[in-house]
């Protein structure tokens, strides 16, 4: 199945782009923006909006058309959870039946990242977008440490409460600071001989399962993820470990 973007008509290849240039707003800046988009390979380029941001900087919105397409049928994406995602009631039932004890989960937004929106959406009782958070699951014992938590402190707390799983949230991604912090977390676990003790998950708007696994995590949860996805992953992994051992 070959697909292209479209605006007014299917397969017309219309794309909207927005970007900043280090030039003043004005006719010359708009022409620079148009030429830039053309050099990206777009045709019928039209700069529909521009505005000054500060001295010597301006932002542009442009439309263009492309003949580039992708084969949708050939795309393969590995998600942390499979086709079966437990509802909250199902998750609690599986824990009682197959694990026979409460599952302990510790989470935090680590490093200098001060945003709790991600970890709260997954862990807080009220959850997000009509999806209850892990705190509402009777068979889970959860600890949300908040934001700006040093990696060492999160590990120490996970050891203290004998956690089954650790959730690391990262929202700030400028200059790949999230990758540096996530890598450091895994390295600290490995240095202390604790990596295999915990199921370790990472989440954030720009963190997917592929990136998380590449950095040494068990799973990653990005856009479109809710508490039930995380709970399903943790429960299934714990059942696998119990079966193996």
N, CA, C and O of each residue as an XYZ file, in Angstrom:
980
protein
N       0.849     -1.191      0.000
C       0.000      0.000      0.000
C       0.886      1.243      0.000
O       1.536      1.539      1.003
N       0.919      1.971     -1.111
C       1.750      3.154     -1.245
C       0.951      4.374     -0.799
O      -0.169      4.591     -1.262
N       1.528      5.171      0.103
C       0.817      6.344      0.615
C       1.649      7.607      0.460
O       2.879      7.565      0.477
N       0.947      8.745      0.306
C       1.556     10.069      0.247
C       0.745     11.012      1.140
O      -0.433     10.768      1.403
N       1.373     12.070      1.594
C       0.588     13.069      2.332
C      -0.368     13.778      1.378
O      -0.163     13.793      0.165
N      -1.410     14.360      1.948
C      -2.317     15.128      1.097
C      -2.964     16.256      1.887
O      -3.096     16.192      3.109
N      -3.363     17.290      1.152
C      -4.039     18.428      1.764
C      -5.470     18.527      1.317
O      -6.385     18.323      2.115
N      -5.687     18.840      0.037
C      -7.043     18.983     -0.498
C      -7.532     17.726     -1.200
O      -8.706     17.366     -1.109
N      -6.617     17.065     -1.902
C      -6.983     15.911     -2.704
C      -6.068     14.739     -2.358
O      -4.863     14.922     -2.180
N      -6.629     13.549     -2.264
C      -5.846     12.371     -1.920
C      -4.650     12.231     -2.858
O      -4.781     12.325     -4.078
N      -3.477     12.003     -2.256
C      -2.223     11.797     -2.981
C      -1.697     13.049     -3.678
O      -0.880     12.944     -4.592
N      -2.157     14.246     -3.256
C      -1.612     15.444     -3.908
C      -0.237     15.821     -3.379
O       0.406     16.724     -3.915
N       0.229     15.131     -2.321
C       1.584     15.338     -1.820
C       1.790     16.625     -1.059
O       2.932     17.027     -0.837
N       0.718     17.286     -0.650
C       0.842     18.569      0.041
C       1.365     18.385      1.465
O       0.907     17.514      2.204
N       2.331     19.224      1.830
C       2.959     19.157      3.153
C       3.060     20.569      3.722
O       3.334     21.524      2.995
N       2.838     20.690      5.010
C       3.039     21.966      5.713
C       4.298     21.863      6.549
O       4.478     20.887      7.277
N       5.173     22.852      6.458
C       6.408     22.872      7.226
C       6.490     24.168      8.018
O       6.028     25.212      7.557
N       7.069     24.106      9.193
C       7.353     25.311      9.970
C       8.775     25.234     10.485
O       9.231     24.170     10.904
N       9.482     26.361     10.457
C      10.889     26.369     10.852
C      11.337     27.797     11.134
O      10.645     28.757     10.797
N      12.486     27.919     11.747
C      13.070     29.208     12.100
C      14.353     29.414     11.309
O      15.116     28.471     11.100
N      14.589     30.633     10.872
C      15.830     30.983     10.191
C      16.509     32.134     10.937
O      15.827     32.987     11.505
N      17.836     32.163     10.942
C      18.555     33.244     11.638
C      18.676     34.494     10.776
O      19.777     34.989     10.539
N      17.532     35.004     10.307
C      17.497     36.212      9.482
C      16.305     37.051      9.907
O      15.366     36.523     10.503
N      16.318     38.363      9.611
C      15.166     39.204      9.946
C      13.955     38.837      9.101
O      14.094     38.339      7.983
N      12.769     39.083      9.639
C      11.548     38.880      8.873
C      11.440     39.944      7.787
O      11.810     41.099      7.998
N      10.934     39.549      6.636
C      10.806     40.497      5.541
C      10.827     39.769      4.213
O      10.922     38.542      4.192
N      10.741     40.491      3.100
C      10.734     39.854      1.775
C      11.939     38.953      1.520
O      11.792     37.871      0.951
N      13.111     39.380      1.928
C      14.305     38.572      1.700
C      14.280     37.303      2.554
O      14.691     36.234      2.101
N      13.800     37.427      3.776
C      13.693     36.263      4.639
C      12.692     35.255      4.097
O      12.938     34.049      4.126
N      11.541     35.759      3.592
C      10.534     34.859      3.030
C      11.051     34.154      1.776
O      10.744     32.985      1.544
N      11.833     34.868      0.972
C      12.405     34.226     -0.211
C      13.440     33.176      0.189
O      13.540     32.121     -0.436
N      14.207     33.478      1.237
C      15.171     32.496      1.737
C      14.441     31.242      2.208
O      14.901     30.124      1.972
N      13.297     31.430      2.877
C      12.520     30.294      3.352
C      11.981     29.479      2.180
O      12.010     28.249      2.206
N      11.486     30.173      1.147
C      10.956     29.475     -0.024
C      12.041     28.653     -0.721
O      11.817     27.501     -1.091
N      13.215     29.257     -0.895
C      14.313     28.555     -1.552
C      14.778     27.352     -0.723
O      15.132     26.307     -1.269
N      14.770     27.519      0.595
C      15.171     26.412      1.467
C      14.243     25.220      1.288
O      14.699     24.083      1.170
N      12.929     25.482      1.267
C      11.970     24.394      1.112
C      12.116     23.749     -0.265
O      11.998     22.530     -0.389
N      12.368     24.547     -1.294
C      12.594     23.980     -2.625
C      13.804     23.059     -2.633
O      13.791     22.015     -3.285
N      14.851     23.444     -1.907
C      16.057     22.616     -1.867
C      15.833     21.309     -1.114
O      16.618     20.369     -1.242
N      14.770     21.255     -0.339
C      14.411     19.992      0.315
C      13.738     19.031     -0.660
O      13.494     17.871     -0.330
N      13.437     19.526     -1.875
C      12.821     18.679     -2.886
C      11.351     18.945     -3.119
O      10.721     18.259     -3.923
N      10.784     19.938     -2.424
C       9.367     20.244     -2.596
C       9.145     21.147     -3.803
O      10.003     21.955     -4.157
N       7.986     20.999     -4.426
C       7.606     21.816     -5.562
C       6.381     22.659     -5.209
O       5.693     22.391     -4.224
N       6.123     23.675     -6.022
C       4.981     24.572     -5.810
C       4.997     25.137     -4.382
O       3.988     25.116     -3.677
N       6.148     25.632     -3.984
C       6.328     26.109     -2.612
C       5.703     27.486     -2.421
O       5.849     28.373     -3.262
N       5.008     27.646     -1.308
C       4.383     28.914     -0.970
C       4.596     29.189      0.515
O       4.166     28.407      1.362
N       5.258     30.297      0.827
C       5.440     30.704      2.219
C       4.197     31.485      2.626
O       3.981     32.605      2.162
N       3.394     30.900      3.481
C       2.085     31.480      3.793
C       2.084     32.331      5.055
O       1.130     33.067      5.310
N       3.141     32.234      5.839
C       3.179     33.017      7.079
C       4.621     33.205      7.520
O       5.448     32.303      7.384
N       4.915     34.389      8.050
C       6.224     34.646      8.652
C       6.052     35.645      9.774
O       5.144     36.476      9.747
N       6.920     35.562     10.752
C       6.855     36.491     11.871
C       8.230     36.632     12.502
O       9.010     35.680     12.537
N       8.517     37.810     12.993
C       9.787     38.046     13.680
C       9.750     37.425     15.065
O       8.748     37.539     15.771
N      10.816     36.780     15.452
C      10.912     36.180     16.785
C      11.715     37.066     17.725
O      11.314     37.313     18.862
N      12.845     37.537     17.238
C      13.700     38.450     17.986
C      14.639     39.082     16.973
O      14.512     38.833     15.774
N      15.542     39.863     17.420
C      16.457     40.531     16.502
C      17.266     39.511     15.706
O      18.050     38.750     16.272
N      17.068     39.503     14.378
C      17.842     38.604     13.523
C      17.296     37.197     13.409
O      17.965     36.334     12.840
N      16.087     36.925     13.937
C      15.487     35.586     13.846
C      14.024     35.711     13.435
O      13.330     36.637     13.854
N      13.567     34.777     12.617
C      12.179     34.793     12.161
C      11.685     33.379     11.922
O      12.468     32.464     11.667
N      10.356     33.212     12.009
C       9.736     31.902     11.860
C       8.847     31.902     10.620
O       8.222     32.910     10.290
N       8.801     30.752      9.937
C       8.071     30.645      8.683
C       7.182     29.410      8.662
O       7.508     28.374      9.242
N       6.049     29.548      7.978
C       5.181     28.424      7.675
C       5.066     28.364      6.156
O       4.725     29.353      5.508
N       5.353     27.197      5.602
C       5.343     27.058      4.144
C       4.591     25.807      3.735
O       4.544     24.823      4.473
N       4.009     25.857      2.559
C       3.383     24.688      1.939
C       4.208     24.291      0.723
O       4.769     25.139      0.030
N       4.270     23.008      0.481
C       4.933     22.495     -0.706
C       4.359     21.142     -1.058
O       3.624     20.542     -0.273
N       4.698     20.662     -2.244
C       4.205     19.361     -2.671
C       5.372     18.437     -2.999
O       6.398     18.861     -3.532
N       5.187     17.171     -2.666
C       6.218     16.176     -2.916
C       5.616     14.956     -3.601
O       4.441     14.636     -3.423
N       6.439     14.293     -4.376
C       6.011     13.040     -5.010
C       6.540     11.825     -4.244
O       6.320     10.682     -4.643
N       7.238     12.089     -3.145
C       7.782     11.011     -2.332
C       6.651     10.224     -1.668
O       5.658     10.801     -1.225
N       6.810      8.923     -1.607
C       5.800      8.064     -0.999
C       6.480      6.987     -0.163
O       7.695      6.801     -0.240
N       5.688      6.282      0.633
C       6.208      5.168      1.430
C       5.284      3.971      1.266
O       4.089      4.118      1.011
N       5.859      2.791      1.415
C       5.085      1.558      1.362
C       4.612      1.232      2.775
O       5.368      0.693      3.583
N       3.375      1.559      3.061
C       2.834      1.391      4.406
C       2.822     -0.063      4.840
O       3.053     -0.365      6.011
N       2.557     -0.963      3.909
C       2.467     -2.392      4.233
C       3.806     -2.970      4.650
O       3.855     -3.980      5.352
N       4.900     -2.337      4.222
C       6.229     -2.878      4.509
C       6.780     -2.399      5.851
O       7.835     -2.860      6.287
N       6.077     -1.480      6.504
C       6.574     -0.911      7.755
C       6.364     -1.888      8.906
O       5.287     -2.461      9.066
N       7.406     -2.063      9.695
C       7.326     -2.916     10.878
C       7.742     -2.111     12.104
O       8.809     -1.496     12.126
N       6.902     -2.123     13.103
C       7.171     -1.387     14.337
C       7.009     -2.324     15.516
O       5.994     -3.010     15.634
N       7.995     -2.357     16.382
C       7.923     -3.198     17.581
C       7.508     -2.356     18.775
O       8.242     -1.468     19.208
N       6.331     -2.642     19.301
C       5.856     -1.961     20.498
C       6.186     -2.803     21.727
O       6.372     -4.017     21.638
N       6.255     -2.130     22.873
C       6.578     -2.856     24.101
C       5.512     -3.881     24.435
O       5.823     -4.985     24.883
N       4.245     -3.518     24.216
C       3.156     -4.448     24.479
C       2.633     -5.015     23.166
O       2.701     -4.363     22.124
N       2.116     -6.222     23.227
C       1.569     -6.862     22.042
C       0.130     -6.456     21.815
O      -0.315     -5.403     22.272
N      -0.590     -7.303     21.105
C      -1.986     -6.999     20.762
C      -2.885     -6.986     21.994
O      -3.855     -6.230     22.050
N      -2.563     -7.819     22.977
C      -3.384     -7.915     24.178
C      -2.905     -6.932     25.242
O      -1.787     -7.040     25.745
N      -3.752     -5.987     25.573
C      -3.466     -5.024     26.633
C      -4.532     -5.184     27.706
O      -5.723     -5.070     27.417
N      -4.117     -5.446     28.941
C      -5.072     -5.672     30.025
C      -5.802     -4.393     30.399
O      -5.207     -3.316     30.437
N      -7.080     -4.515     30.672
C      -7.790     -3.429     31.334
C      -7.315     -3.410     32.785
O      -6.595     -4.311     33.216
N      -7.713     -2.395     33.531
C      -7.301     -2.326     34.924
C      -7.803     -3.549     35.699
O      -7.058     -4.135     36.485
N      -9.042     -3.926     35.482
C      -9.595     -5.085     36.186
C      -8.884     -6.368     35.774
O      -8.608     -7.226     36.613
N      -8.590     -6.499     34.498
C      -7.878     -7.693     34.020
C      -6.474     -7.758     34.608
O      -6.005     -8.826     35.000
N      -5.814     -6.616     34.666
C      -4.454     -6.577     35.214
C      -4.437     -7.031     36.668
O      -3.580     -7.817     37.069
N      -5.376     -6.538     37.446
C      -5.439     -6.926     38.856
C      -5.743     -8.417     39.007
O      -5.185     -9.082     39.879
N      -6.625     -8.937     38.161
C      -6.968    -10.357     38.220
C      -5.774    -11.223     37.869
O      -5.537    -12.242     38.518
N      -5.017    -10.835     36.850
C      -3.841    -11.614     36.441
C      -2.789    -11.604     37.537
O      -2.158    -12.627     37.802
N      -2.594    -10.454     38.177
C      -1.622    -10.372     39.268
C      -2.004    -11.326     40.392
O      -1.157    -12.060     40.899
N      -3.277    -11.318     40.783
C      -3.723    -12.193     41.866
C      -3.575    -13.665     41.497
O      -3.131    -14.475     42.310
N      -3.949    -14.002     40.271
C      -3.971    -15.408     39.870
C      -2.582    -15.970     39.562
O      -2.288    -17.114     39.907
N      -1.734    -15.179     38.920
C      -0.462    -15.713     38.431
C       0.762    -15.277     39.225
O       1.811    -15.917     39.146
N       0.638    -14.189     39.993
C       1.775    -13.737     40.794
C       1.526    -13.912     42.292
O       2.453    -14.191     43.053
N       0.277    -13.748     42.707
C      -0.074    -14.009     44.098
C       0.464    -13.013     45.097
O       0.560    -13.324     46.284
N       0.814    -11.841     44.656
C       1.324    -10.800     45.551
C       1.196     -9.458     44.841
O       0.949     -9.398     43.637
N       1.368     -8.386     45.604
C       1.331     -7.067     44.986
C       2.619     -6.799     44.201
O       3.700     -7.260     44.567
N       2.471     -6.054     43.133
C       3.614     -5.669     42.305
C       4.029     -4.257     42.697
O       3.193     -3.356     42.777
N       5.323     -4.069     42.939
C       5.836     -2.782     43.416
C       6.490     -2.023     42.259
O       7.383     -2.535     41.584
N       6.024     -0.795     42.051
C       6.519      0.026     40.945
C       6.987      1.378     41.475
O       6.269      2.042     42.224
N       8.188      1.779     41.085
C       8.751      3.075     41.460
C       8.989      3.878     40.192
O       9.505      3.345     39.209
N       8.618      5.155     40.201
C       8.809      5.978     39.014
C       9.237      7.384     39.349
O       8.985      7.875     40.449
N       9.896      8.042     38.388
C      10.323      9.426     38.572
C      10.753     10.020     37.249
O      11.102      9.309     36.307
N      10.718     11.338     37.201
C      11.323     12.076     36.092
C      12.720     12.443     36.578
O      12.863     13.235     37.510
N      13.737     11.882     35.964
C      15.081     11.940     36.526
C      15.953     13.037     35.919
O      15.600     13.661     34.917
N      17.092     13.249     36.553
C      18.031     14.270     36.100
C      17.524     15.657     36.455
O      16.881     15.847     37.488
N      17.818     16.636     35.587
C      17.392     18.016     35.839
C      16.024     18.308     35.232
O      15.544     19.439     35.301
N      15.401     17.307     34.646
C      14.087     17.463     34.021
C      13.047     17.738     35.103
O      12.868     16.934     36.018
N      12.360     18.881     34.995
C      11.415     19.291     36.038
C       9.961     19.009     35.686
O       9.059     19.484     36.376
N       9.718     18.247     34.628
C       8.352     18.029     34.156
C       7.782     16.714     34.710
O       8.356     15.643     34.508
N       6.671     16.812     35.395
C       6.044     15.610     35.959
C       4.869     15.120     35.121
O       4.246     14.113     35.456
N       4.563     15.824     34.033
C       3.355     15.485     33.273
C       3.366     14.046     32.781
O       2.327     13.386     32.795
N       4.517     13.545     32.347
C       4.582     12.190     31.820
C       4.423     11.129     32.892
O       3.595     10.228     32.760
N       5.211     11.230     33.951
C       5.158     10.223     34.999
C       3.823     10.286     35.737
O       3.318      9.259     36.190
N       3.244     11.492     35.863
C       1.934     11.623     36.509
C       0.836     10.981     35.667
O      -0.071     10.349     36.210
N       0.908     11.135     34.362
C      -0.106     10.552     33.478
C      -0.158      9.039     33.622
O      -1.224      8.434     33.507
N       0.994      8.430     33.874
C       1.065      6.972     34.007
C       0.763      6.520     35.432
O       0.104      5.500     35.631
N       1.241      7.271     36.423
C       1.185      6.775     37.795
C       0.071      7.358     38.645
O      -0.525      6.628     39.437
N      -0.237      8.646     38.515
C      -1.237      9.254     39.392
C      -2.590      8.566     39.290
O      -2.975      8.086     38.223
N      -3.294      8.522     40.389
C      -4.566      7.813     40.442
C      -5.548      8.296     39.380
O      -6.254      7.487     38.778
N      -5.601      9.599     39.146
C      -6.562     10.133     38.168
C      -6.147      9.827     36.732
O      -6.984      9.834     35.830
N      -4.861      9.558     36.516
C      -4.412      9.180     35.186
C      -4.498     10.307     34.187
O      -4.265     11.471     34.513
N      -4.841      9.941     32.949
C      -4.866     10.921     31.864
C      -5.815     10.458     30.770
O      -5.834      9.281     30.408
N      -6.603     11.391     30.245
C      -7.472     11.115     29.104
C      -8.384      9.913     29.344
O      -8.535      9.051     28.479
N      -8.983      9.872     30.520
C      -9.927      8.812     30.902
C      -9.255      7.447     31.090
O      -9.929      6.418     31.046
N      -7.953      7.429     31.298
C      -7.225      6.194     31.583
C      -6.626      6.330     32.985
O      -5.721      7.136     33.199
N      -7.128      5.546     33.933
C      -6.657      5.638     35.311
C      -5.171      5.286     35.405
O      -4.659      4.455     34.655
N      -4.491      5.953     36.360
C      -3.083      5.688     36.579
C      -2.841      4.475     37.455
O      -3.773      3.908     38.026
N      -1.584      4.086     37.554
C      -1.212      2.859     38.268
C      -1.568      2.914     39.756
O      -1.763      1.870     40.378
N      -1.655      4.104     40.330
C      -1.991      4.222     41.749
C      -3.390      3.688     42.051
O      -3.691      3.342     43.193
N      -4.233      3.621     41.043
C      -5.599      3.152     41.248
C      -5.706      1.628     41.197
O      -6.742      1.072     41.561
N      -4.663      0.955     40.756
C      -4.687     -0.506     40.656
C      -4.492     -1.112     42.048
O      -3.422     -0.939     42.631
N      -5.475     -1.810     42.599
C      -5.364     -2.365     43.948
C      -4.182     -3.327     44.128
O      -3.624     -3.424     45.220
N      -3.809     -4.022     43.077
C      -2.747     -5.020     43.189
C      -1.357     -4.450     42.893
O      -0.377     -5.191     42.809
N      -1.287     -3.122     42.738
C       0.006     -2.472     42.558
C       0.316     -1.594     43.757
O      -0.560     -0.902     44.275
N       1.552     -1.625     44.188
C       2.029     -0.693     45.206
C       2.978      0.265     44.495
O       4.046     -0.141     44.036
N       2.587      1.542     44.403
C       3.324      2.479     43.557
C       3.947      3.614     44.361
O       3.417      4.037     45.388
N       5.082      4.094     43.867
C       5.789      5.206     44.490
C       6.227      6.168     43.387
O       7.123      5.859     42.602
N       5.587      7.335     43.337
C       5.929      8.362     42.358
C       6.803      9.396     43.049
O       6.324     10.140     43.905
N       8.075      9.450     42.690
C       9.020     10.341     43.360
C       9.047     11.743     42.768
O       9.761     12.611     43.270
N       8.276     11.979     41.702
C       8.215     13.318     41.138
C       9.317     13.613     40.141
O       9.782     12.727     39.424
N       9.731     14.880     40.108
C      10.689     15.327     39.094
C      12.026     15.724     39.709
O      12.162     15.853     40.926
N      13.011     15.914     38.829
C      14.374     16.301     39.209
C      14.947     15.342     40.251
O      15.568     15.752     41.232
N      14.723     14.075     40.009
C      15.222     13.040     40.915
C      16.547     12.504     40.368
O      16.585     12.023     39.235
N      17.625     12.575     41.136
C      18.900     12.021     40.667
C      18.771     10.526     40.396
O      18.040      9.824     41.095
N      19.471     10.050     39.394
C      19.416      8.632     39.061
C      19.763      7.750     40.251
O      19.135      6.715     40.473
N      20.763      8.167     41.010
C      21.177      7.376     42.173
C      20.061      7.261     43.205
O      19.866      6.204     43.805
N      19.322      8.369     43.408
C      18.244      8.358     44.397
C      17.123      7.425     43.967
O      16.547      6.723     44.798
N      16.809      7.411     42.677
C      15.754      6.528     42.199
C      16.145      5.068     42.388
O      15.322      4.247     42.796
N      17.387      4.750     42.096
C      17.865      3.374     42.280
C      17.841      2.998     43.758
O      17.390      1.910     44.118
N      18.326      3.899     44.614
C      18.342      3.621     46.058
C      16.930      3.363     46.572
O      16.712      2.464     47.384
N      15.978      4.153     46.096
C      14.597      3.990     46.577
C      14.003      2.678     46.079
O      13.262      2.013     46.802
N      14.331      2.306     44.838
C      13.831      1.042     44.291
C      14.353     -0.139     45.100
O      13.633     -1.109     45.338
N      15.595     -0.047     45.513
C      16.179     -1.108     46.353
C      15.499     -1.120     47.715
O      15.178     -2.182     48.248
N      15.281      0.065     48.275
C      14.693      0.194     49.606
C      13.316     -0.457     49.689
O      13.015     -1.143     50.666
N      12.475     -0.248     48.669
C      11.104     -0.771     48.713
C      10.990     -2.116     47.995
O       9.892     -2.651     47.838
N      12.134     -2.661     47.560
C      12.156     -3.950     46.867
C      11.234     -3.929     45.643
O      10.364     -4.786     45.488
N      11.443     -2.941     44.788
C      10.588     -2.744     43.622
C      10.748     -3.872     42.606
O      11.808     -4.488     42.488
N       9.675     -4.117     41.887
C       9.717     -5.024     40.746
C      10.092     -4.275     39.475
O      10.781     -4.810     38.607
N       9.631     -3.032     39.376
C       9.846     -2.265     38.152
C      10.181     -0.814     38.476
O       9.725     -0.253     39.473
N      10.987     -0.231     37.605
C      11.359      1.181     37.709
C      10.923      1.879     36.425
O      11.199      1.405     35.322
N      10.239      3.014     36.584
C       9.810      3.805     35.440
C      10.595      5.108     35.403
O      10.601      5.862     36.376
N      11.251      5.369     34.291
C      12.040      6.586     34.112
C      11.360      7.453     33.064
O      11.201      7.034     31.917
N      10.959      8.657     33.451
C      10.300      9.572     32.524
C      11.260     10.671     32.107
O      12.001     11.204     32.932
N      11.245     11.014     30.808
C      12.072     12.093     30.280
C      11.241     12.925     29.315
O      10.735     12.411     28.317
N      11.101     14.209     29.614
C      10.335     15.114     28.769
C      11.254     16.048     27.995
O      11.064     16.252     26.796
N      12.250     16.615     28.669
C      13.192     17.522     28.008
C      14.171     16.724     27.152
O      14.819     15.799     27.641
N      14.275     17.087     25.871
C      15.124     16.321     24.949
C      16.122     17.190     24.196
O      16.818     16.696     23.309
N      16.207     18.478     24.534
C      17.145     19.349     23.831
C      18.564     18.807     23.922
O      19.030     18.382     24.980
N      19.233     18.838     22.770
C      20.621     18.390     22.658
C      20.802     16.965     23.182
O      21.869     16.603     23.677
N      19.735     16.161     23.064
C      19.763     14.745     23.449
C      20.132     14.533     24.918
O      20.742     13.524     25.271
N      19.760     15.489     25.771
C      20.068     15.337     27.192
C      19.363     14.122     27.774
O      19.848     13.523     28.734
N      18.218     13.751     27.199
C      17.482     12.582     27.705
C      18.257     11.291     27.457
O      18.228     10.375     28.279
N      18.945     11.225     26.330
C      19.733     10.029     26.028
C      20.906      9.905     26.990
O      21.226      8.812     27.456
N      21.540     11.026     27.280
C      22.660     11.006     28.229
C      22.194     10.535     29.603
O      22.844      9.704     30.237
N      21.065     11.071     30.054
C      20.567     10.725     31.380
C      20.086      9.277     31.443
O      20.342      8.576     32.422
N      19.388      8.831     30.395
C      18.911      7.453     30.362
C      20.064      6.466     30.330
O      20.014      5.419     30.976
N      21.097      6.800     29.579
C      22.275      5.934     29.508
C      22.970      5.849     30.859
O      23.396      4.777     31.290
N      23.078      6.996     31.517
C      23.716      7.011     32.834
C      22.962      6.136     33.827
O      23.573      5.454     34.650
N      21.632      6.156     33.749
C      20.820      5.357     34.675
C      21.120      3.872     34.527
O      21.304      3.174     35.524
N      21.171      3.391     33.302
C      21.464      1.975     33.062
C      22.885      1.637     33.494
O      23.130      0.578     34.073
N      23.811      2.534     33.214
C      25.207      2.290     33.610
C      25.349      2.199     35.122
O      26.133      1.394     35.626
N      24.596      3.020     35.849
C      24.639      2.962     37.319
C      24.061      1.643     37.827
O      24.605      1.042     38.754
N      22.970      1.195     37.228
C      22.400     -0.097     37.605
C      23.394     -1.223     37.363
O      23.582     -2.093     38.214
N      24.022     -1.199     36.209
C      24.988     -2.247     35.860
C      26.187     -2.226     36.798
O      26.674     -3.275     37.220
N      26.662     -1.023     37.121
C      27.829     -0.900     37.996
C      27.551     -1.452     39.387
O      28.461     -1.929     40.065
N      26.297     -1.388     39.809
C      25.920     -1.896     41.127
C      25.390     -3.324     41.078
O      24.945     -3.871     42.086
N      25.447     -3.917     39.886
C      24.990     -5.300     39.738
C      23.493     -5.465     39.921
O      23.036     -6.521     40.356
N      22.717     -4.423     39.591
C      21.276     -4.440     39.838
C      20.435     -4.481     38.565
O      19.207     -4.517     38.640
N      21.079     -4.476     37.401
C      20.298     -4.348     36.170
C      19.260     -5.462     36.019
O      18.133     -5.196     35.602
N      19.616     -6.686     36.347
C      18.702     -7.812     36.155
C      17.681     -7.940     37.282
O      16.752     -8.743     37.203
N      17.863     -7.149     38.321
C      16.937     -7.229     39.446
C      15.592     -6.583     39.123
O      14.554     -7.016     39.624
N      15.613     -5.543     38.284
C      14.406     -4.773     38.020
C      13.975     -4.862     36.556
O      14.794     -5.066     35.659
N      12.673     -4.705     36.342
C      12.163     -4.424     35.005
C      12.236     -2.914     34.861
O      11.627     -2.191     35.649
N      12.966     -2.426     33.874
C      13.218     -0.988     33.750
C      12.577     -0.467     32.465
O      12.872     -0.942     31.369
N      11.696      0.519     32.623
C      10.993      1.097     31.474
C      11.267      2.592     31.398
O      11.470      3.256     32.415
N      11.268      3.100     30.187
C      11.452      4.533     29.965
C      10.261      5.067     29.193
O       9.639      4.347     28.411
N       9.947      6.340     29.420
C       8.816      6.929     28.705
C       8.999      8.411     28.477
O       9.737      9.080     29.200
N       8.316      8.917     27.463
C       8.376     10.334     27.125
C       7.858     10.553     25.723
O       7.702      9.604     24.955
N       7.590     11.803     25.387
C       7.005     12.090     24.079
C       7.919     11.714     22.925
O       7.433     11.415     21.834
N       9.221     11.722     23.137
C      10.153     11.375     22.067
C      10.897     10.077     22.348
O      11.963      9.822     21.789
N      10.324      9.271     23.211
C      10.938      7.986     23.548
C      10.007      6.871     23.116
O       8.872      6.783     23.584
N      10.481      6.026     22.231
C       9.724      4.868     21.805
C      10.397      3.599     22.281
O      11.460      3.645     22.901
N       9.783      2.469     21.992
C      10.329      1.201     22.441
C      11.706      0.930     21.829
O      12.597      0.418     22.506
N      11.875      1.270     20.560
C      13.140      1.007     19.878
C      14.297      1.718     20.560
O      15.322      1.103     20.852
N      14.138      3.012     20.814
C      15.207      3.775     21.459
C      15.485      3.245     22.852
O      16.643      3.074     23.234
N      14.431      2.985     23.616
C      14.611      2.515     24.987
C      15.389      1.199     25.030
O      16.309      1.048     25.833
N      15.029      0.266     24.185
C      15.714     -1.031     24.156
C      17.170     -0.855     23.733
O      18.059     -1.511     24.277
N      17.416      0.023     22.771
C      18.788      0.281     22.331
C      19.642      0.817     23.465
O      20.846      0.562     23.512
N      19.030      1.560     24.382
C      19.769      2.144     25.497
C      19.853      1.205     26.699
O      20.424      1.567     27.727
N      19.289      0.005     26.577
C      19.416     -0.980     27.647
C      18.199     -1.168     28.525
O      18.261     -1.893     29.518
N      17.085     -0.527     28.178
C      15.857     -0.680     28.959
C      15.067     -1.894     28.472
O      15.289     -2.386     27.365
N      14.156     -2.364     29.298
C      13.320     -3.492     28.902
C      12.246     -3.063     27.913
O      11.877     -3.829     27.023
N      11.742     -1.841     28.065
C      10.701     -1.364     27.167
C      10.584      0.136     27.211
O      11.017      0.780     28.167
N       9.988      0.698     26.155
C       9.803      2.136     26.081
C       8.376      2.485     25.708
O       7.731      1.763     24.948
N       7.884      3.593     26.244
C       6.496      3.998     26.034
C       6.454      5.477     25.664
O       6.812      6.337     26.468
N       6.013      5.764     24.436
C       5.947      7.128     23.953
C       4.523      7.609     23.793
O       3.652      7.279     24.599
N       4.286      8.389     22.751
C       2.969      8.950     22.495
C       1.924      7.842     22.347
O       2.175      6.809     21.725
N       0.758      8.078     22.925
C      -0.321      7.099     22.839
C      -0.265      6.020     23.899
O      -1.092      5.108     23.902
N       0.703      6.112     24.804
C       0.822      5.105     25.864
C       0.044      5.543     27.106
O       0.018      6.720     27.463
N      -0.578      4.575     27.742
C      -1.311      4.835     28.975
C      -0.876      3.834     30.049
O      -0.063      2.944     29.802
N      -1.436      4.005     31.236
C      -1.045      3.152     32.360
C      -1.245      1.678     32.060
O      -0.440      0.846     32.479
N      -2.321      1.339     31.331
C      -2.582     -0.073     31.068
C      -1.514     -0.709     30.185
O      -1.242     -1.904     30.304
N      -0.902      0.087     29.294
C       0.191     -0.444     28.477
C       1.393     -0.793     29.358
O       1.996     -1.857     29.220
N       1.721      0.124     30.259
C       2.846     -0.097     31.158
C       2.565     -1.260     32.100
O       3.428     -2.112     32.311
N       1.370     -1.299     32.663
C       1.007     -2.380     33.582
C       1.067     -3.730     32.881
O       1.591     -4.696     33.437
N       0.538     -3.803     31.674
C       0.556     -5.061     30.913
C       1.979     -5.539     30.695
O       2.286     -6.716     30.883
N       2.842     -4.618     30.298
C       4.240     -4.979     30.038
C       4.911     -5.522     31.293
O       5.558     -6.569     31.260
N       4.751     -4.805     32.396
C       5.387     -5.229     33.646
C       4.870     -6.587     34.098
O       5.654     -7.464     34.459
N       3.557     -6.763     34.078
C       2.953     -8.019     34.531
C       3.423     -9.192     33.681
O       3.809    -10.232     34.214
N       3.391     -9.030     32.367
C       3.807    -10.119     31.480
C       5.281    -10.463     31.672
O       5.654    -11.635     31.627
N       6.114     -9.460     31.884
C       7.538     -9.723     32.122
C       7.756    -10.456     33.441
O       8.592    -11.356     33.528
N       7.010    -10.073     34.453
C       7.140    -10.759     35.747
C       6.685    -12.209     35.644
O       7.289    -13.096     36.248
N       5.630    -12.452     34.888
C       5.168    -13.819     34.687
C       6.216    -14.631     33.928
O       6.461    -15.792     34.256
N       6.831    -14.027     32.923
C       7.908    -14.702     32.172
C       9.060    -15.074     33.101
O       9.576    -16.190     33.048
N       9.452    -14.140     33.939
C      10.559    -14.395     34.868
C      10.212    -15.511     35.851
O      11.042    -16.362     36.170
N       8.970    -15.487     36.319
C       8.543    -16.521     37.264
C       8.550    -17.882     36.605
O       8.927    -18.879     37.221
N       8.129    -17.922     35.344
C       8.098    -19.192     34.603
C       9.502    -19.726     34.361
O       9.758    -20.924     34.482
N      10.418    -18.803     34.013
C      11.808    -19.214     33.723
C      12.488    -19.743     34.968
O      13.218    -20.733     34.930
N      12.228    -19.048     36.095
C      12.903    -19.443     37.326
C      12.146    -20.533     38.079
O      12.590    -20.973     39.140
